[in-house]
C-alpha cells in the first residue's frame, strides 16, 4: 500500500530524510516514531505529494506519487495534527468544499460520514463553535469522504485530552476493523502506538534506525527477568554453566542461544539457590524507543 | 467538477469578513466624497470649469458626473489596496492557516487548484468594481439629477456627453476598471504563491504598483511609459475621451491581460516546486 525506496529529502543542504525505505502492507496499522524534527512529517509530506523528494521513489497504492499523484491519492485520506478548517463556515460546508478536490460527492455520502464520526446534529454549526474533539472528528470525516483504502494520520491525538485520546484510539481500531483500512500513524504517544500498531519504524535525524513488529519489540528475545535472593551468585553459576551471555540491572539475564528458562531454574535450584521468579521480559515500546534513541554511551 | 470547485472557492472567499473590508471602505469613502462634493467648494469649482469652457453647468452636474468624480481617487488609492489584500490572501493565507496542506492531501493538481483560486480572485475583482460603480451611481442619485455627463481628468479627458452616451461610457470604464483590478489581484496572487505571509504578498504587490507609478511620473521615463503597468491602468479614463482612442485602449488591455497571465504563470511555477509543510 505504501512503498518508500531509498527516499532522500534535503532542505537547503540539511538532510531531513536520509535513505528511508519501508513498506506498509494492506490491512496493517504501521507506526512512524521519532522525536521532533526526525523527519516523520517530511516523510508523510512526500507520501502525499506535498514535499518533493530529492531522491528515491514513493509509491502509494501502486502509483508513483511524483509521476502520478492523482491516481496515487485517489483512495487516500489524511489527518494532520491540530486540525484546521474554514472556521467561518459550517462543518457540512467544509466537507462539501474538501470533497470537491477528490471526486463528486453526494450530500447523502457526506451525511453518512458525519453520522459515522458522531457529528450528526452539529454539522450545520460553524466550525468556530466546535471543541477540539469535534474538530478531530470533522478531520476524520473529511479523510473518510473519498472512501479511502489508506489513511495517513500525522499526530492525530495531538492536543486532545485523555478522553479524546482514548476516543481517537478506539476510532482508529474501529476504522481498521469495520472498514478494513490500512493505516499509517505518526505519533509521539508511544503508549498509543503500542496499543494500535502491528509494525513500527523509528526515525532519528532523518534515518530509519529500526523497523519491526511491535510483538517482537515487546518480547525482546532472549532477555529474561530473574528474581532470586542473591543475583550475583546466580550470575556466577549461570556464567560458569554458559547458560547466559549477559546480565543487566541486577534483574535481567540474556540466555545463550538454544538455552531455556527451565535449564536456568534447574541449575540454580541444584546449586541451592531459591528461584523466586523467572519470566520472559516484555518491555514496553516506550522502553524500547528510549533505549534505541539514547546516545551509545548511555545504552544498556 | 471545475465549476463545483470554483463555486466552493467563492464560498470560501465571500464567506470571510475580511473580503468585505474593501466594499465597506468604498461605501464610507463614497459617502464622504459625495458630501464633500455637495457641501464644499468642489462643486462650484467644477461648475466654474464647465462655465469657463462654454457649457451650461446645471446641465452637467449630474449622477454620472459625480459618480466619475467619486471614482477617480478611489480607483487610484483604495482599489489597489483592497484588490491586493484579497489577492495576497488567496494562497498564502491558506498556507499560513494550514488548510492548504489538507487540500493538497487530495488528488487535485497544484495547477488546477491555483487556476480555480485565480479565477475566484478575478471574479472578486469584477464584483468589487461592479459594486463600486453601482454604489457610486446610487449614492450620487440621492443628491443629483440624471442629466448629461462631464468628465475632466487632467491629461486624459475633458469631455461632455448626453446622459445615454455617458452611461454607455461609464459602463465601459467599469469594464476596464475590472481588468485593472484583476491585474492587481493577479500580481498579489503571484507573490502569494511563494513561501511568504499573506501580508508580505500584499505589501510586495502594492510596492510593485507604487514603484511603477512613481517611475512612470518621473520625467526622464516619459518615453518608456509603455513599460509601466500603471500607465496602462489609465485606459479606463481614456474611454471618456471624445473620440475614444480605441486602438490605444486595446493595446493597453492586451498588455494588461499579458501581465495578468504572466503573473499567474510565474506564481504557478513557484508553487509547483514548493514544498508544503506545516
Interface residues (C-beta under 8 A of the other chain):
Chain A: X11 X41 X42 X45 X48 X49 X50 X51 X52 X69 X70 X71 X72 X73 X74 X76 X77 X78 X80 X81 X82 X84 X85 X86 X88 X89 X93 X96 X97 X98 X100 X101 X102 X103 X104 X142 X146 X152
Chain B: X1 X4 X5 X8 X11 X12 X15 X16 X17 X97 X98 X99 X101 X102 X103 X104 X105 X106 X107 X108 X109 X113 X273 X275 X276 X277 X278
